[in-house]
Amino acid sequence: MKQEPSPTSFEFLEGQCAASSVCPLSSVQAGSTVCIKQLATSPEIMDRLREMGFCEEQKIKLVSHQSSLICQVCNARLGISKKLADIIMVEPVHRRGSGAAS
């Protein structure tokens, strides 16, 4: 009997998105707004991230992407390491009406 993978499970493949538009926060360009889809880490780190506002389905904006990443989360700016950003799986948020004629 063939076992199908879980639809909410994502696998990070070096520098590539595992699902159609889901990828690690560390690979997103500064200025992008994204929606968190999964925290791919231990329960202890997941709890801490959620306490800081990095929850599934939360929209965040990546403000700066240098040695650390600065994210705008719930009207606060938080700095996280690239290593931590690698385990936060996100997908882009597309604005409604973008590309429409004025």
N, C-alpha and C positions, 0 to 999 in steps of 0.2 A: 504494500500500500504506500502510495506516494504522500509524503508529508510536505505541506506548503508552508513557507515562512510566514511569520506573524506580520500583518500589514503595518504595525506600529513600530517595528524593529528596523533600525538603520545601521548600516555598517560603513565606517569611514575607510575609504580607499585613498591613500596618499594623494592629496590635492584634487580629488574628484568628489562630486556629489553622488551619493549612493542611490538616491531616488531622483525622480525627474527634476525637482527644484530644491531639494533639501540638501544642505551642506553645513559644515561647521561655521560658527560665527567668525572664526579666525580667517576664513577665506572670503569674507564679505568686504566690499569697498567702503571706505569712510563716507559718510553721508547717506548711507542706505538705511531704510527702515525695514525691519524683518519681524517675523513672528516666530517665537520659540516653539519648536515641535517636540523636542525630546532632550532630556538631560542624560547623557550616556556615561554615567559614573556611579560610584558607590552611593548607597542610601545616605550616608553621613554628609557627603559633599552635596548631594541633591537637596537635602534639608537646608543646608547653609545657603545654597544658591536661591532656593525659594524664599528664605527669610530676607534675602537682599532684593527680592523682586523679580528674579529670573525664573518665572513660572511658565509651564506649558501654556501656549496660546497667548502669552503676554507679548505685546508689540513693543519693540525697543528700537532705538536709533543708534547706529554706530557713529560716534562723533569723531573719533581719531583712531588711527590704526598705525601705531609706531612700535616702540619697544613694548608698550603695554597698550591695551585697547580701552578707550573711554566710551562708555555706553550711557545713553540717556534712558533711564528706567524709572517709570512712575514719577516724573518731574525731578529726578535726582540724577546726577552724573556719578558713575561708579567706574573705577579703574580695575581691570582684571588682566591677568597674564595671558599670553598667547596659549600656553598649555591648558589653562582653564577654558579659554574660548574654543579650543579644539573639541571639547566634549559637549558644547552647547550646539545642538543641531537646530538650524533655522531654515525658514523659507522666505523669499522676498514678499513684501507686501506691495501690491500694485494699486496705485491710486485710481479711483474712479474718474472717468472723464479725461484721463491723460491721452493726449494725441487728438482730442476732439477739436474741431474748428471753433473759434470764438465768434 
